[in-house]
Every structure is written in structure tokens, then in C-alpha cells.
Amino acid sequence: MQNLKKSFLAVAVLATGMLFSCKKTDVAQNNLAPASPDAPAGPVTASDRDTAAGYSRDIYLWNTQIPSSFSSSAYADLGAMMTGLRQYSTEPGFSGPVDKWSFAVKKTDWDATASGSAGDFGLNVFFRTANDLRVKHVEPASPAGRAGVRRGWQIVKINGSSNISTNNTSFVSQAVFQSTSGSFTFVKPDNSQVTLNLNAGVYQERPVVLSKVINHEGRKVGYFVFNSFMGDTNAVFNEFRNSFSNFASAGIQDLVVDLRYNGGGYVTMQEKLANYIAPSSASGNLMMRQQFNARNSQYNENTNFSKLGSLNLPRVFFIVSKSTASASELLINNLKPYMNVVLVGPSPTHGKPVGFFPIPVKDWYIFPVSFKTVNKNGEGSYFGGIPVNAIVPDGLDKDWGDPSESALNAALQYSVTGAFGMAGRSEETRTLTQDPQVRRGNEKLDEHTFKGEIDTRGMRPKKP
């Protein structure tokens, strides 16, 4: 959980201001008194725990399931309390609690990140096979990005050790995500090797990884790789506008949106992207319904489509994986009633149809799951993930935008022929998507990434 928090803090700084500066106002509008910004930090008191428990009993989506025996005194801090709260979240059709996300974070951790004291290598990795570790993504402005590391490179040594396998995932995770320096030996696509010594550093993440037009067998396909619904909203919205303007000018015949590692983020950013992708016929119609618990039903809200740009396609492809979560799933679900939505990837999506907003409690922010979303057709209980139309390996041996990369190639082939061919039935697919050892190893490596659907606007009274 600590790694998840660190990653959340590292990516949620906005150029237009700190995320929580907006949220404090939202919370105050909801009659939840924010803590004084000058309040001294200190140990969590019984009063702090009682306050957090009181907010949870009121705002938690499954608040009626919280028993009277739920005691705030049983938890050492608010993070432990939010984790303990998760057990009270049963849903029809699912065995066991569905909430895997409610959490809390100290303001000091947030402030340290906002002041620029946090950073990493900008290197993200997954296992392609049990003994084949690959770079899945590199942030261009990060230490690894500036050193020239690219997606698809194989890592054969870490700090001089070649003991790299799914049996040694903890070592890999510690070296890649929790270290301030390290030595990495890479094998490039041309089989040459390079050893790089990297030092962690602070950098600005770039959510839009790639936007290009691919000419595939006479058909023009727009390819848009989007890694996070967080970051500098003005910069991201400018990239949305430029990308979709270019797609429309090029006369693309299909669109592939790559969300395979996108764990979500701001609901408002999802709304913007949905309005660029949706066909013109969706404009003015219901995009989604945001629903709070029965006690707070006065805050339920409908959001309609308001078409942006001139791109007007009847179909959209999404490349997804188990890492595709929250706001990414919200985008897919919201478009389904209006378009032919085709999903390809190694697995169903993560399964998080719910969201939260921060509530200040002294020197902490708590995030109890507070709302769920459904689309025009009332669909939204995808706690088991959204299924794919074709199981296709994550082409970890290829760089972004390579037409031969497994998942992208499947979408391109379907665009041209209307069929996936051997996708989902080949031996390579079985090996690279169903090996339980690889799956468990990658789940461990994915723990550091944030998965959330955050509405910075909090709970807003209905407009008269």
C-alpha cells in the first residue's frame, strides 16, 4: 500500500495547482469542515480516528454494511482504518468484499511530493515470460527516458545480478521502484547490450505517450496511447485537441485507444476524452450517472455528452489489461451505448466502477469509496473487470506504435478484415497471457501504480 501511495503522490501534481487545494474547497461545500492548513502534524489521536470513522459511516458507498462494532480504536492510523473499512463492501453476484481501494495518505507525504522531494527512475517493467523482464514504459523526461531507454528493451542484469525471474520479483520491485540509484544492463532490439547507471530524480510525467496515424494495408487508423487521467490538465487537454484534430484532418477510418497501463484518475479528464471520441449523435445524451449512497442521494448527478472536435466514427478499439482501471473503465463503459466498442488485450480490465474524493482529517486525507457510476443503460457493476473481445498478448518485446506489436496488430487486422484471425487461439497467446507465475509476478510489479477514479469536485448539491 505504501508504494501505491507514493506513486499516487508522485503523479498527482497539477501545473495549475495542487490537487488537494481544489478538494478542500469541495469538502467544505459538503459541510465537512476541512482541517486548518496550519494545524500541526502529530500522532493520530482518538478524536482523529473517530472523525474519520464518522465521515466513513456517512459517505462510504456501502455505509449500511458498516456494523456498530466497527471501532476506530482498533486501528493505529487512518490508513489502517481505510483498509479495515474495505471488508464491508459486498455486492450482489460477487463473493467477498469488492472494495480494494479505500485508503488514506498523510498530508506531509503529499506536501513533500508537491515541493519536489520525491522521484524515481521513470522506469516501469513487466515480465514477458518467467525469465524475461521487459521495459513496459519509460517516462521521456525521467532519468531513464533521458538516458534513451525504450519500451521493449530486455533487462538482463540489475545491480550486477542476473538472477531476474518471477521467483525474484521482490528484488526487482525494490531495485526498480524503491531505490534512489541502480545499475541496469539492457538488451536492445538489435541484440546489443548497454549498462546504464541511473539515479532517481523528479520529472513531469507525460500522460499522452503517443499519437499517430498508421497506414495499415490501405486503411488509416489513429493510434492514441494514454497512460493516466492525471497530471497537468491544461497540457493534457491541449494534447487531446491537437491529436483529435490531426486524426480528423487525416481522415482516419478507425481509432485505437491504448489504455493498457492506465490506472485512472480524474473524472473530468475522462469526460473530456469521451467527448472527443464519441460520435456526434451522442451529443446532448446521457454519458453517465454518478450515484452516492442512499443517505447522500441528493448529490447524485447526471452528465451528458457535449461533442468536441469533428472526428465522427461509429467504432473505437481499446487495448486493455488488468492494469486498465477506474477512469479508463469509466470511459469504455460510457461509450458502449453509443459506439461499437471493441476490446483487445491479455485479460479483462481491473474492475473498479467506483470512485472517491479526499476528505481532510487533521494531517491526513482519507479516501473512502464514495460513489459509483453507470452508463446510459444502467450498466456499471463490472467489479470482475470488463471482458475483452479477443485475448491478445501484451507485446512487451515491441516499442509503442510498432504495427507488429501483438495487441496493436490485432486491432489493425480487425480494422482491415473484420476478424482477429489467430488472436486468442495461438500457443504464444496461451503462454504469454495465462502463465500463472508470470501473472502473479506482474501483479506484484503493478502494485506501485495508482488505480483510482477521483472527482475533484466532491459532492455537489443538485442545481436548482
C-alpha positions in Angstrom: 0.0 0.0 0.0 2.8 2.4 0.8 4.2 2.0 -2.8 0.8 2.7 -4.2 0.5 5.9 -2.1 4.0 7.0 -3.2 3.0 6.6 -6.9 -0.2 8.4 -6.4 1.5 11.3 -4.8 4.2 11.3 -7.5 1.8 11.7 -10.4 -1.0 13.9 -9.0 0.7 17.3 -9.0 -1.0 19.8 -11.3 0.7 22.6 -13.0 -2.4 24.7 -12.3 -2.3 24.0 -8.6 -2.2 21.2 -6.1 -5.0 18.6 -6.4 -6.0 18.9 -2.8 -6.2 22.7 -2.8 -9.3 22.2 -5.0 -10.6 19.4 -3.0 -10.5 21.2 0.4 -13.0 23.7 -1.1 -15.2 20.9 -2.4 -15.2 19.2 1.0 -16.1 22.5 2.8 -19.1 22.9 0.4 -20.2 19.5 1.6 -20.3 20.7 5.2 -17.3 18.6 6.1 -15.1 21.1 7.9 -11.5 21.0 6.5 -8.6 20.9 8.8 -6.7 24.2 9.2 -3.7 24.2 6.9 -1.6 25.4 9.8 -2.7 22.6 12.1 0.5 21.0 13.5 1.3 17.4 12.5 1.2 14.8 15.2 0.2 11.3 16.1 -3.2 10.1 15.2 -5.5 10.7 18.2 -8.7 9.0 19.3 -10.5 12.1 18.1 -8.9 11.9 14.6 -9.9 8.2 14.3 -13.5 9.0 15.5 -13.7 11.8 12.9 -12.6 9.5 10.1 -14.9 6.8 11.2 -17.8 9.3 11.4 -17.2 10.5 7.8 -17.0 6.9 6.6 -20.3 6.0 8.2 -21.8 8.9 6.4 -20.1 8.8 3.0 -18.8 5.3 2.4 -20.8 3.8 -0.6 -21.6 0.7 1.5 -22.2 2.6 4.7 -25.2 0.5 5.7 -22.9 -2.6 5.9 -20.6 -1.0 8.5 -21.5 -2.7 11.7 -22.0 -0.9 15.0 -19.0 -2.9 16.3 -16.6 -1.1 13.8 -14.3 0.6 16.3 -11.9 3.4 15.3 -9.8 2.5 18.3 -8.8 -0.8 16.7 -6.6 1.0 14.2 -3.2 2.6 14.7 -3.7 5.2 11.9 -6.1 6.3 9.3 -4.5 4.2 6.5 -5.1 1.1 8.5 -8.7 2.2 9.2 -9.4 2.7 5.5 -8.0 -0.7 4.7 -10.2 -2.2 7.5 -13.2 -0.4 6.1 -12.9 -2.4 2.8 -14.3 -5.6 4.3 -17.8 -4.0 4.5 -18.5 -3.9 0.7 -20.4 -6.8 -0.5 -22.2 -6.6 -3.9 -24.9 -9.0 -5.4 -23.2 -11.5 -7.6 -19.8 -11.2 -6.1 -18.3 -13.4 -3.3 -16.5 -11.4 -0.7 -15.8 -7.7 -0.4 -15.4 -5.8 -3.7 -13.6 -2.7 -2.3 -9.9 -3.0 -2.8 -9.1 0.7 -3.0 -10.2 2.9 0.0 -7.1 4.4 1.5 -5.6 7.3 3.4 -2.4 9.4 3.0 -0.6 11.8 5.2 -0.5 15.5 4.2 3.2 15.6 4.9 3.8 13.0 2.2 1.7 14.9 -0.2 3.4 18.2 0.6 6.9 16.6 0.2 6.0 15.4 -3.2 4.4 18.8 -4.2 7.7 20.5 -3.1 9.7 18.3 -5.5 11.4 15.9 -3.0 10.0 12.7 -4.5 11.1 10.9 -7.7 12.2 7.7 -9.3 13.9 6.3 -12.4 10.8 6.7 -14.6 11.2 3.1 -15.5 8.3 0.6 -15.5 8.7 -3.1 -16.0 6.8 -6.4 -16.6 7.8 -10.0 -17.2 7.1 -11.3 -20.7 7.9 -14.8 -19.6 9.1 -16.1 -16.2 12.7 -15.3 -17.0 12.3 -12.4 -19.5 11.9 -8.9 -17.8 11.0 -6.1 -20.2 10.7 -2.4 -20.1 6.9 -1.8 -20.4 7.1 2.0 -20.3 9.5 4.9 -19.8 8.7 8.5 -19.0 10.5 10.7 -21.5 11.5 13.4 -19.0 12.7 10.9 -16.4 16.3 9.7 -15.7 15.6 6.5 -17.7 14.0 8.4 -20.5 16.8 10.9 -20.8 19.3 8.0 -20.9 17.5 6.7 -24.0 15.8 3.6 -22.5 12.8 2.4 -24.6 9.8 0.2 -24.2 10.6 -3.4 -25.3 14.2 -3.5 -24.1 15.1 -6.6 -22.1 16.7 -6.2 -18.6 19.3 -9.0 -18.1 21.1 -7.6 -15.1 20.2 -5.4 -12.1 23.0 -4.1 -9.9 25.2 -6.8 -11.3 22.8 -9.7 -10.6 21.4 -11.8 -13.5 19.0 -13.5 -11.1 16.0 -11.9 -12.7 12.8 -14.1 -12.7 9.3 -14.2 -11.3 10.8 -16.1 -8.4 12.7 -13.0 -7.5 10.0 -10.3 -8.1 10.6 -8.6 -4.7 14.2 -8.0 -5.7 13.1 -6.5 -9.0 10.4 -4.3 -7.4 12.8 -3.0 -4.7 15.5 -2.2 -7.3 13.3 -0.5 -9.8 10.6 1.3 -7.8 12.1 1.8 -4.3 15.8 2.7 -4.9 17.5 6.0 -5.5 20.2 4.6 -7.7 20.9 1.4 -9.6 22.7 -0.3 -12.5 20.8 -1.9 -15.3 22.0 -3.9 -18.2 19.7 -3.8 -21.2 19.5 -5.9 -24.4 18.2 -3.7 -27.3 16.2 -5.0 -30.2 19.3 -5.3 -32.3 20.8 -7.6 -29.6 23.4 -5.1 -28.5 23.8 -4.5 -24.8 24.2 -1.4 -22.7 24.7 -0.9 -19.0 23.3 2.3 -17.5 23.7 3.7 -14.0 20.6 5.6 -13.1 19.8 8.0 -10.3 16.3 8.7 -9.2 15.0 12.2 -10.0 12.0 14.5 -10.1 10.3 14.9 -13.5 7.0 15.8 -15.1 5.0 12.8 -16.3 3.5 12.8 -19.8 0.1 11.0 -19.9 -0.2 11.2 -23.7 2.6 8.7 -24.7 2.0 8.6 -28.5 -0.5 10.0 -31.0 0.0 9.0 -34.7 -1.8 7.9 -37.8 -0.9 4.4 -39.0 -1.5 3.4 -42.6 -2.2 -0.4 -42.5 -3.0 -2.3 -45.6 -4.6 0.7 -47.2 -6.6 1.7 -44.1 -5.9 4.8 -42.0 -6.0 4.2 -38.2 -5.5 6.7 -35.5 -3.4 5.3 -32.6 -3.6 7.1 -29.2 -1.6 5.9 -26.2 -2.8 7.4 -23.0 -1.2 6.3 -19.7 -3.0 8.3 -17.0 -6.1 10.5 -16.3 -3.9 12.7 -14.0 -1.4 15.4 -14.5 -1.4 19.0 -15.9 -4.9 19.2 -17.1 -4.3 22.2 -19.4 -1.4 20.4 -21.1 -3.3 17.2 -21.4 -6.4 18.9 -22.8 -4.2 20.7 -25.4 -2.8 17.3 -26.5 -6.4 15.9 -26.7 -7.4 18.8 -29.0 -4.3 18.6 -31.2 -4.4 14.8 -31.5 -8.0 14.6 -32.5 -7.7 17.5 -34.8 -4.9 15.7 -36.6 -6.9 12.4 -36.7 -9.9 14.2 -38.3 -7.7 16.1 -40.8 -6.0 12.8 -41.8 -9.4 11.2 -42.4 -8.8 8.2 -40.2 -11.2 5.3 -40.6 -10.7 3.7 -37.2 -9.4 4.7 -33.8 -7.3 2.6 -31.4 -7.0 4.0 -27.8 -4.3 2.2 -25.8 -5.2 2.2 -22.1 -3.3 -1.0 -21.2 -1.4 0.6 -18.3 -3.8 3.4 -17.4 -5.0 3.1 -13.8 -7.3 6.0 -14.0 -7.5 9.5 -12.4 -9.8 12.5 -12.8 -13.4 12.0 -13.8 -13.4 15.4 -15.5 -10.5 14.3 -17.8 -12.4 11.2 -18.7 -15.4 13.4 -19.7 -13.2 15.5 -21.9 -11.7 12.5 -23.7 -15.1 10.8 -24.1 -16.4 13.9 -25.8 -13.7 13.7 -28.4 -14.2 10.0 -29.1 -18.0 9.8 -29.1 -19.9 10.2 -32.3 -21.9 13.4 -32.9 -25.1 11.5 -32.3 -24.2 11.2 -28.6 -24.1 14.9 -28.0 -26.7 16.0 -25.6 -27.4 12.5 -24.4 -26.6 10.9 -21.1 -22.9 10.0 -20.6 -23.1 8.7 -17.0 -24.9 8.8 -13.7 -22.9 9.3 -10.6 -24.6 7.7 -7.6 -23.8 8.1 -3.9 -25.3 6.0 -1.0 -29.0 6.4 -0.1 -28.1 8.9 2.7 -26.5 11.2 0.2 -28.7 10.6 -2.8 -29.3 14.4 -3.1 -25.8 14.6 -4.6 -26.5 12.1 -7.4 -25.7 13.7 -10.7 -26.1 13.1 -14.4 -23.5 14.1 -17.0 -24.4 14.5 -20.7 -22.1 14.2 -23.7 -21.1 17.5 -25.3 -19.2 16.6 -28.5 -15.8 18.0 -29.1 -13.9 18.1 -32.3 -15.0 16.8 -35.7 -14.0 13.2 -35.5 -17.2 11.1 -36.0 -16.6 7.4 -36.0 -19.0 4.5 -35.4 -16.4 2.3 -33.8 -13.5 2.5 -31.3 -10.9 -0.1 -30.3 -9.4 -0.2 -26.8 -6.2 -2.0 -25.9 -6.6 -3.0 -22.2 -5.1 -5.2 -19.5 -5.5 -5.9 -15.8 -3.8 -2.6 -15.2 -6.6 -0.7 -17.0 -8.7 0.7 -14.2 -11.2 3.1 -12.9 -11.5 6.3 -15.1 -10.2 4.2 -18.0 -13.0 1.7 -17.5 -15.4 4.5 -17.0 -14.5 5.8 -20.4 -15.1 2.4 -22.0 -18.4 1.9 -20.2 -19.7 5.4 -21.0 -19.1 4.9 -24.8 -20.6 1.5 -25.1 -24.3 2.6 -25.6 -23.2 4.9 -28.5 -20.5 3.1 -30.4 -19.2 -0.3 -31.4 -16.6 -0.7 -28.7 -14.0 -3.4 -29.3 -11.6 -4.5 -26.6 -8.3 -6.5 -27.1 -5.6 -7.4 -24.6 -4.2 -10.1 -22.4 -7.0 -10.1 -19.8 -10.2 -8.3 -18.7 -9.8 -4.9 -17.2 -9.1 -4.3 -13.5 -12.7 -3.9 -12.3 -13.3 -0.6 -10.5 -16.6 1.0 -11.2 -16.4 3.3 -8.1 -14.6 6.4 -7.1 -13.7 8.7 -4.2 -12.6 12.2 -3.3 -10.3 13.3 -0.5 -11.6 14.3 3.0 -9.2 16.1 5.3 -8.8 14.8 8.8 -6.1 16.8 10.7 -2.8 16.0 8.9 -4.3 13.2 6.8 -6.6 12.8 3.8 -8.9 9.8 3.8 -10.4 8.3 0.6 -13.3 6.0 1.4 -15.1 4.8 -1.8 -18.0 7.2 -2.1 -19.8 6.8 -5.4 -20.4 4.5 -8.3 -21.1 5.3 -11.9 -23.4 3.7 -14.5 -23.8 4.5 -18.2 -26.9 5.3 -20.2 -28.1 1.7 -20.0 -27.6 1.5 -16.2 -24.5 -0.8 -16.7 -21.7 -0.3 -14.2 -21.2 -3.2 -11.8 -18.1 -4.5 -13.5 -16.2 -5.4 -10.3 -14.9 -8.5 -12.2 -13.5 -6.4 -15.0 -14.7 -5.6 -18.4 -14.1 -8.6 -20.7 -12.1 -8.4 -23.9 -13.3 -9.4 -27.4 -10.0 -11.1 -28.1 -7.3 -12.3 -25.8 -4.0 -11.0 -27.2 -0.6 -10.9 -25.5 0.9 -7.6 -24.4 3.7 -7.2 -26.9 6.3 -6.3 -24.4 9.1 -7.0 -26.9 8.0 -4.1 -29.2 8.0 -0.3 -28.8 4.9 1.8 -28.8 3.3 2.2 -32.2 5.0 -0.8 -33.8 2.3 -2.3 -36.1 3.7 -5.8 -35.4 3.2 -5.4 -31.6 0.7 -8.1 -30.7 -2.2 -6.1 -29.3 -2.0 -3.2 -31.7 -1.6 -5.7 -34.6 -4.8 -7.5 -33.6 -6.7 -4.2 -33.7 -5.2 -3.2 -37.0 -6.1 -6.6 -38.5 -9.7 -6.4 -37.3 -9.9 -2.9 -38.7 -8.9 -4.2 -42.2 -10.6 -7.7 -42.2 -13.3 -7.6 -39.6 -11.7 -10.6 -37.8 -8.9 -11.2 -35.3 -7.6 -14.3 -37.1 -5.5 -16.4 -34.7 -5.7 -13.9 -31.8 -6.7 -15.6 -28.7 -6.0 -19.1 -30.0 -2.3 -19.3 -30.6 0.2 -21.1 -28.4 2.0 -17.7 -27.9 -1.2 -16.2 -26.6 -1.7 -19.1 -24.1 1.9 -18.9 -22.9 2.1 -15.1 -22.6 -1.3 -14.4 -21.1 -2.2 -17.5 -19.0 1.1 -18.4 -17.2 0.1 -18.0 -13.5 3.7 -17.4 -12.5 4.0 -14.5 -14.9 0.6 -13.2 -13.9 1.5 -13.2 -10.2 4.9 -11.6 -10.8 3.3 -8.8 -12.9 0.6 -8.2 -10.3 3.4 -7.7 -7.8 5.2 -5.3 -10.0 1.9 -3.4 -10.7 1.2 -2.8 -7.0 3.1 0.5 -7.1 0.7 2.1 -9.6 -2.3 4.1 -8.5 -5.8 2.9 -9.5 -8.5 5.4 -8.9 -11.4 7.4 -10.1 -11.2 10.8 -8.5 -13.8 13.5 -8.7 -12.0 16.7 -7.6 -15.4 18.4 -7.4 -16.5 16.2 -4.4 -20.2 16.1 -3.6 -22.1 18.9 -5.2 -25.7 19.8 -4.4 -28.1 19.5 -7.4 -28.5 22.6 -9.4 -32.0 24.2 -8.9 
